[in-house]
Amino acid sequence: MPRTPVLAFTLHYLFALTMELESKIDPSKPQDEKTQRLRKMTVLFLDEASMIDDGTWLALKDQLTTMAETPLQEPGYKPHPTKDEFGAVHLVLCCDYKQLPPATSRPPFIAADSAVLKKFRFRMLRQNRRLATSPDPAQQRRQEAFHTTLEDIAHGRASEGAREFAVEAYVRGAGKNQSNVGFEESTACFTKRRYRDTWNRKVLERSAKQHLRALRVKAVFATRGTESQWIRQEAANAIQRTVRSQSLVNLRLAGQWLADPPRPGASRPHCMRAMLVANVDVPHGFANGTAGRVVHWGPEAEEATEGRRMVLANVPGVQARFYTEAAWTSEKKHFLPEIDFIDVQPRRETVGTARGKPTMLQLTIQPAYALTIHKIQSLTIFITVQGCMEGVFAMGHIYVLASRVTDPVLFQLVGMPPEDLLDEVARAWREAGEDVDDCFAKAAEVTNEWCYTPATSGQDPCTNVRACFTPVAAVERRVPPRLKTLAAILNPQVCPFCDCDLPLCGNMWQPRPA
């Protein structure tokens, strides 16, 4: 916050945590900037605290206690009196336990530390405050119904209200997919990264053809501990299959530049929507998850059309100029470097799952026409959200997806509907004047997991729709795609040991039946 001592950081950056959750901060070094920041801190607000796992929480507690107890090597210094295991820092945790669990697959911190329940005071907010209040009685009734539906979704209940909400969302998203969606007015959200990449790839191909500016940046790999010993392409192909980095191995940049004239009917050029996937300059707000625009990229020579140009990430001059979304939407006439924009350059990152732990060099930028649900958990999206319920694997996926909007009318569903809603959605499309066969064909193209064959002449396209779908054959897939019911989507982690609908059940500790 300008002109105040209030600063915002990611938790791993603030405590300098490594991948092994070991802090690099030495409390005995007062000249270190991060040490000074922690020593001066009196109140720490942790937003989205439900995503903190037990390991990160224990590392946080250990660092706060160590900072309060370790004396500085300065004459006259008196350490802060340690009040409890959190040192002298007051903690305010802001979270929603109905959202997704930690992305590390470890237990959430509240399940591993009994001190949270004993020493923290709880205050509960029972409504989604993202919704825009309105004096219109009709909108108020719609919002109240939306709150009830969100509660059902959060607890995994496939109620009648949840079914109606899903069908109405599919009607609003009828016929929408990556081949015809607009560039500015919506954001697609998926459970899996390969679905997200499929959507982004098609949208950027269309953008390259329309705006005649494109560049593909391919990551390069190097052996660990070297600066210039790049791995050959044959070995790199094998490494690519093990990469779990947020940076893309093949990054496509497409769209207009800031200096280009806008297209007919537009007030400004369309610059590529993107998101940072690394902490580039945290003190100035360029952190992992920052949304914005790519307004220029290099190398500039031999600018190609239709996205046919490709360079390696180690080529001199590879960079992208990234504007924050706040700067892009403002009415400023002049922009300041490291305040409104920053030049992102290729960055090394260890590929931890590959043999020998090689490093990958790539721009830490990701297209933002489509995002994963884990990435939008902390966002309020003011434009249309086009969600996809395919591939749900965790409690909280659909709750997070549906609760990002400021008005339930802005929420649309694309892709394949749940198995028990196929006929109902088909009838709703027909009543809305949509071509049922065309809508299902476009829905199947969203994830490319299913192939739709229209019903033969004389058959009702709204009856027994499930028989018209067959899974797309894929040799490399070990688990075939499966259409799930709405109840299985809202509660994907049911107890496998009995017929109850609870994600955790006492029977799970009993011997597995024969």
C-alpha positions in Angstrom: 0.0 0.0 0.0 1.6 3.3 -1.1 2.9 5.6 1.6 2.4 3.0 4.3 4.6 0.2 5.8 2.1 -2.4 4.5 3.6 -4.8 2.0 2.3 -7.9 0.2 4.4 -11.0 -0.6 3.9 -14.6 -1.3 4.5 -16.8 1.7 7.5 -18.6 0.3 9.1 -15.3 -0.8 8.5 -13.6 2.6 10.1 -16.5 4.6 12.6 -17.4 1.8 11.4 -21.0 1.7 13.0 -23.5 -0.6 11.3 -26.5 -2.3 12.3 -28.5 0.8 10.6 -25.9 3.0 13.9 -24.7 4.5 14.3 -21.0 5.1 17.4 -19.2 3.7 17.0 -16.3 6.2 19.7 -16.1 8.8 18.2 -14.3 11.9 21.7 -13.4 13.1 22.4 -11.1 10.1 20.7 -7.8 10.8 21.8 -6.2 7.5 19.8 -8.7 5.4 16.7 -7.1 4.0 14.4 -10.1 4.6 15.7 -10.4 8.2 14.9 -6.7 8.8 11.4 -7.2 7.3 10.6 -10.1 9.6 12.0 -8.4 12.7 9.9 -5.2 12.1 6.7 -7.2 11.4 4.0 -7.0 14.1 0.9 -8.2 12.2 0.8 -10.8 9.4 -2.3 -11.3 7.3 -2.4 -14.6 5.5 -4.9 -14.6 2.6 -6.1 -17.9 1.1 -4.7 -19.6 4.1 -6.8 -22.8 3.4 -4.1 -23.6 0.7 -1.3 -23.8 3.3 -0.2 -27.4 4.0 1.1 -28.7 7.2 4.8 -28.5 6.2 4.6 -24.9 5.2 2.7 -24.0 8.4 5.4 -25.7 10.6 8.2 -23.9 8.6 6.3 -20.6 9.2 6.0 -21.2 13.0 9.6 -22.2 13.2 10.8 -19.1 11.5 8.7 -16.7 13.6 9.8 -18.4 16.8 13.5 -18.3 15.8 13.3 -14.7 14.8 11.9 -13.7 18.2 14.4 -15.7 20.2 17.7 -15.1 18.3 19.5 -12.1 19.5 21.3 -9.8 17.1 25.1 -9.3 17.4 24.6 -5.6 18.4 25.3 -3.9 21.7 22.2 -3.1 23.7 19.8 -5.3 21.6 16.9 -6.9 23.5 15.0 -9.7 21.8 11.2 -9.5 21.7 9.5 -11.5 24.5 8.2 -14.7 23.0 4.4 -14.9 23.6 3.8 -18.3 22.1 5.0 -20.5 19.3 4.4 -17.7 16.8 6.8 -15.3 18.5 5.6 -11.7 18.9 3.7 -11.6 15.6 -0.1 -11.3 15.6 -1.6 -13.6 12.9 -4.8 -13.0 11.0 -5.8 -15.9 8.8 -8.3 -15.3 6.0 -9.5 -18.5 4.3 -12.5 -20.6 3.1 -12.2 -24.2 4.0 -14.8 -25.1 1.4 -12.3 -24.3 -1.3 -9.6 -26.5 -2.7 -7.1 -28.3 -0.4 -3.4 -27.6 -0.6 -2.0 -28.2 -4.1 0.9 -30.1 -2.6 -1.4 -33.1 -1.8 -0.3 -32.7 1.9 -2.8 -32.3 4.8 -4.0 -28.7 5.4 -2.4 -26.9 8.3 -5.6 -26.9 10.4 -5.6 -30.7 10.5 -2.0 -30.9 11.6 -1.8 -28.2 14.3 -4.3 -28.4 17.2 -3.1 -24.9 18.4 -5.1 -23.3 15.6 -8.4 -24.5 17.1 -7.3 -23.7 20.7 -5.7 -20.3 20.4 -7.3 -18.6 17.4 -10.7 -16.8 17.5 -13.0 -17.6 14.6 -15.2 -15.2 12.7 -17.4 -16.5 9.9 -18.7 -14.7 6.8 -21.7 -16.6 5.4 -22.2 -14.9 2.0 -20.2 -14.5 -1.2 -19.2 -10.9 -1.0 -18.0 -10.9 -4.6 -21.6 -10.4 -5.7 -22.5 -6.8 -6.7 -25.3 -5.5 -4.5 -28.3 -4.0 -6.3 -31.6 -2.4 -5.3 -33.3 -4.5 -8.0 -35.6 -7.0 -6.2 -35.2 -9.6 -9.0 -31.4 -9.5 -8.8 -31.6 -9.8 -5.0 -33.7 -12.9 -5.3 -31.3 -14.3 -7.9 -28.4 -13.7 -5.5 -30.1 -15.3 -2.6 -30.8 -18.4 -4.7 -27.2 -18.4 -5.8 -26.0 -18.4 -2.2 -28.2 -21.4 -1.4 -26.8 -23.2 -4.5 -23.2 -22.4 -3.5 -23.8 -24.0 -0.1 -25.2 -27.1 -1.8 -22.2 -27.2 -4.2 -19.7 -26.7 -1.3 -21.1 -29.7 0.6 -21.3 -31.9 -2.5 -25.1 -32.0 -2.6 -26.6 -32.5 -6.1 -29.8 -30.7 -5.1 -32.6 -29.6 -7.4 -31.3 -26.1 -7.2 -27.8 -27.2 -8.1 -29.2 -29.1 -11.1 -31.2 -26.1 -12.3 -28.2 -23.8 -11.9 -26.0 -26.1 -14.0 -28.6 -26.4 -16.8 -29.1 -22.7 -16.9 -25.3 -22.2 -17.1 -25.0 -24.6 -20.0 -27.8 -22.7 -21.8 -25.8 -19.5 -21.4 -22.7 -21.2 -22.7 -24.4 -23.0 -25.6 -22.2 -23.3 -28.7 -19.2 -21.7 -27.0 -15.7 -23.2 -27.4 -12.1 -22.1 -28.2 -12.9 -21.7 -31.9 -15.5 -18.9 -31.5 -15.0 -17.3 -28.1 -14.0 -13.6 -28.0 -10.6 -12.4 -27.1 -11.6 -9.9 -24.3 -14.9 -10.6 -22.7 -14.5 -14.0 -21.0 -12.0 -16.3 -19.2 -12.2 -20.1 -19.4 -11.4 -22.2 -16.3 -10.5 -25.9 -16.3 -9.5 -28.6 -13.8 -6.5 -29.8 -15.7 -3.6 -28.1 -17.4 -3.9 -30.0 -20.6 -7.5 -28.8 -21.0 -6.3 -25.2 -20.4 -3.4 -25.5 -22.9 -5.8 -26.9 -25.6 -8.1 -23.8 -25.2 -5.2 -21.3 -25.1 -3.5 -22.8 -28.1 -6.5 -22.5 -30.3 -7.3 -19.0 -29.2 -3.8 -17.8 -29.8 -3.8 -19.5 -33.3 -6.9 -17.4 -34.1 -5.2 -14.3 -32.7 -2.1 -14.8 -34.8 -4.1 -15.0 -38.0 -6.2 -11.9 -37.2 -3.5 -9.6 -35.7 -0.5 -10.8 -37.8 1.9 -10.9 -34.9 3.1 -14.1 -33.3 6.2 -15.7 -31.8 6.7 -19.2 -30.4 9.4 -19.5 -27.7 10.7 -23.1 -27.1 12.3 -23.9 -23.8 15.8 -25.3 -23.8 17.4 -27.6 -21.2 20.8 -27.7 -19.7 22.7 -30.1 -17.5 22.8 -29.2 -13.9 25.6 -26.8 -12.8 26.4 -25.5 -16.3 25.6 -22.3 -18.1 26.0 -23.2 -21.7 26.0 -27.0 -22.1 22.5 -27.3 -23.7 21.0 -30.8 -24.0 20.3 -32.1 -27.5 16.8 -32.2 -28.9 16.5 -36.0 -28.7 17.2 -36.0 -24.9 15.1 -32.8 -24.4 12.1 -34.6 -25.9 12.3 -37.2 -23.2 12.7 -34.6 -20.4 9.6 -32.7 -21.6 7.4 -35.5 -20.6 8.5 -35.2 -17.0 8.2 -31.3 -16.7 5.8 -30.2 -14.0 6.8 -26.5 -14.1 4.3 -23.8 -14.5 6.3 -22.4 -17.3 5.4 -23.8 -20.7 7.8 -25.9 -22.7 6.3 -24.3 -25.9 5.1 -20.8 -25.3 3.1 -19.0 -28.0 2.9 -15.2 -28.0 0.2 -13.7 -30.3 -1.7 -10.4 -30.6 -1.1 -6.8 -31.3 1.6 -4.6 -29.8 0.9 -1.4 -27.8 1.9 0.8 -30.7 -0.3 -1.0 -33.3 -3.5 0.7 -34.5 -6.7 -1.0 -33.1 -8.8 -3.2 -35.2 -12.1 -1.7 -36.7 -14.6 -1.2 -34.0 -12.1 -1.4 -31.1 -10.8 1.5 -29.0 -7.4 0.1 -28.4 -5.2 -2.7 -29.7 -5.7 -6.2 -28.4 -2.6 -7.2 -26.5 -2.2 -10.8 -25.4 -3.7 -11.6 -22.0 -1.2 -13.3 -19.8 -0.2 -14.2 -16.3 3.2 -14.3 -14.5 4.1 -17.8 -13.2 7.1 -16.8 -11.1 8.1 -14.1 -8.7 9.8 -11.7 -11.0 9.8 -8.5 -8.9 7.7 -9.0 -5.8 8.3 -5.7 -4.1 6.8 -3.9 -7.1 3.9 -6.3 -7.5 5.2 -8.6 -10.3 4.6 -11.9 -8.5 3.4 -15.3 -9.4 -0.3 -15.0 -10.4 -0.2 -11.4 -11.5 -2.5 -10.9 -14.5 -1.7 -8.5 -17.3 -0.9 -8.0 -20.9 2.1 -8.7 -23.2 2.4 -5.5 -25.2 5.7 -6.3 -27.0 8.2 -9.1 -27.5 11.5 -9.8 -29.0 13.6 -10.5 -31.0 11.9 -8.0 -33.4 13.7 -8.9 -36.6 11.9 -10.8 -39.4 8.4 -10.5 -37.8 6.4 -13.4 -39.2 2.7 -13.8 -39.7 0.2 -16.5 -38.7 2.4 -17.8 -35.9 5.0 -19.6 -38.0 8.0 -18.1 -36.3 9.8 -20.0 -33.5 12.9 -19.2 -31.5 14.7 -21.0 -28.7 14.7 -19.4 -25.2 18.5 -19.1 -25.2 18.6 -16.8 -28.3 19.9 -13.3 -27.4 17.2 -10.7 -27.1 14.3 -13.1 -26.2 12.0 -11.1 -23.8 8.4 -9.9 -23.4 7.2 -6.6 -22.0 4.5 -7.3 -19.4 1.9 -4.7 -18.3 -0.1 -5.3 -15.1 -3.9 -5.4 -15.7 -4.3 -2.4 -13.4 -2.0 -0.3 -15.6 -3.6 -1.6 -18.8 -7.2 -0.7 -17.7 -6.2 2.7 -16.4 -6.4 5.9 -18.4 -2.7 6.8 -18.0 -0.9 8.5 -20.8 2.6 7.6 -19.5 3.7 4.3 -18.0 6.7 3.8 -15.6 9.1 0.8 -15.8 9.0 -1.5 -12.7 5.8 0.2 -11.7 3.4 -0.3 -14.6 5.4 -2.8 -16.7 8.5 -5.0 -16.6 10.6 -6.7 -19.2 10.4 -10.5 -18.5 13.5 -12.4 -19.6 14.0 -16.2 -19.8 14.7 -17.7 -16.4 16.2 -21.0 -15.3 14.2 -23.5 -13.3 15.1 -27.0 -12.1 13.2 -29.9 -13.6 13.0 -31.8 -10.4 11.3 -35.0 -11.7 13.9 -35.7 -14.5 16.9 -37.8 -14.0 19.9 -35.7 -13.0 17.7 -32.7 -12.3 18.5 -30.6 -15.4 17.4 -26.9 -15.6 14.9 -25.5 -18.0 15.2 -22.0 -19.5 12.0 -20.3 -20.5 9.9 -17.1 -20.2 7.9 -17.2 -17.0 4.7 -16.1 -18.7 1.5 -18.1 -19.4 -1.5 -17.2 -21.7 -4.5 -16.2 -19.6 -7.4 -16.8 -22.0 -7.9 -20.0 -20.0 -6.7 -20.8 -16.5 -6.8 -23.7 -14.1 -9.2 -23.6 -11.2 -6.3 -23.8 -8.7 -4.9 -20.6 -10.2 -8.2 -18.6 -10.0 -8.9 -19.5 -6.3 -7.9 -16.0 -5.1 -9.3 -14.1 -8.0 -12.5 -12.0 -8.5 -13.3 -12.2 -12.2 -15.4 -9.3 -13.4 -16.0 -10.7 -16.9 -17.8 -13.9 -18.0 -16.4 -17.1 -16.5 -16.7 -20.1 -18.9 -16.2 -23.1 -16.7 -15.7 -26.8 -17.6 -16.7 -29.6 -15.2 -14.8 -32.3 -17.0 -11.9 -34.0 -15.1 -12.9 -33.0 -11.6 -10.7 -34.8 -9.0 -10.9 -32.8 -5.8 -13.5 -31.4 -3.4 -13.9 -27.7 -3.9 -13.3 -27.6 -7.7 -16.8 -26.6 -8.6 -17.3 -24.4 -5.6 -14.2 -22.3 -6.5 -15.3 -22.3 -10.1 -18.8 -21.0 -9.5 -17.9 -18.4 -6.8 -15.5 -16.3 -8.8 -18.1 -14.1 -10.6 -19.7 -10.9 -9.4 -23.1 -11.9 -10.8 -24.4 -15.4 -11.4 -25.5 -14.4 -14.8 -21.8 -14.1 -15.8 -21.2 -17.8 -15.1 -21.4 -20.1 -18.1 -20.6 -23.8 -18.5 -18.9 -25.3 -21.6 -17.7 -28.7 -22.5 -19.5 -32.0 -21.8 -22.4 -31.8 -19.3 -22.6 -34.4 -16.5 -23.9 -37.8 -17.6 -27.3 -37.5 -15.8 -27.9 -34.0 -17.2 -27.3 -34.7 -20.9 -30.9 -35.1 -21.9 -32.0 -32.2 -19.6 -29.4 -29.9 -21.1 -30.4 -31.0 -24.7 -34.0 -30.1 -24.0 -33.1 -26.8 -22.5 -31.0 -26.0 -25.6 -33.8 -26.8 -27.9 -36.3 -24.6 -25.9 -33.7 -21.8 -26.2 -33.7 -22.1 -30.0 -30.2 -23.7 -30.2 -29.1 -26.4 -32.6 -28.7 -29.4 -30.3 -26.3 -31.4 -32.5 -24.1 -28.3 -33.2 -24.0 -27.5 -29.4 -22.9 -31.0 -28.5 -20.3 -31.2 -31.3 -18.8 -27.9 -30.0 -18.9 -29.1 -26.4 -17.0 -32.2 -27.3 -14.2 -30.1 -28.9 -13.5 -28.2 -25.7 -11.3 -31.0 -24.2 -11.2 -33.3 -27.2 -11.9 -36.3 -25.0 -15.1 -37.3 -26.7 -16.5 -37.7 -30.2 -20.1 -36.8 -30.9 -22.1 -38.7 -33.5 -25.6 -37.1 -34.2 -28.6 -39.2 -33.9 -30.0 -40.8 -37.0 -33.0 -39.2 -38.8 -36.3 -39.8 -37.1 -34.7 -40.1 -33.6 -35.2 -37.4 -30.9 -31.7 -35.7 -30.4 -32.8 -35.0 -26.8 -33.4 -38.6 -25.8 -30.6 -41.1 -24.9 -27.9 -38.6 -25.7 -25.2 -40.6 -23.9 -25.3 -43.2 -26.7 -24.1 -40.5 -29.2 -20.7 -40.1 -27.4 -17.7 -42.3 -27.7 -14.3 -41.6 -26.0 -11.5 -40.5 -28.3 -8.9 -43.2 -28.7 -5.5 -42.1 -27.3 -2.6 -44.5 -27.1 -0.7 -42.7 -24.4 -3.6 -42.5 -22.0 -3.7 -45.1 -19.3 -7.1 -44.1 -17.8 -9.9 -43.8 -20.3 -12.2 -40.8 -20.0 -15.5 -41.3 -18.1 -18.6 -39.2 -18.0 -19.7 -38.6 -14.4 -23.0 -37.7 -12.8 -23.5 -34.3 -11.2 -23.3 -35.9 -7.7 -20.0 -37.5 -8.6 -18.6 -34.2 -9.9 -19.7 -32.2 -6.8 -18.3 -34.9 -4.5 -15.5 -36.6 -6.3 -13.8 -38.0 -3.2 -16.5 -40.2 -1.8 -15.6 -43.1 0.6 -14.5 -46.1 -1.5 -15.2 -48.5 1.3 -19.0 -48.1 1.7 -22.0 -46.4 0.1 -21.9 -43.2 2.2 -21.5 -39.8 0.5 -18.8 -38.5 2.8 -15.2 -37.8 1.6 -13.8 -39.2 4.9 -15.6 -42.1 6.7 -14.8 -44.2 9.7 -15.1 -47.3 7.6 -12.0 -46.3 5.6 -9.9 -47.6 8.6 -11.5 -51.0 8.5 -10.1 -53.9 6.5 -11.0 -53.7 2.8 -13.9 -56.1 2.0 -13.0 -59.1 -0.2 
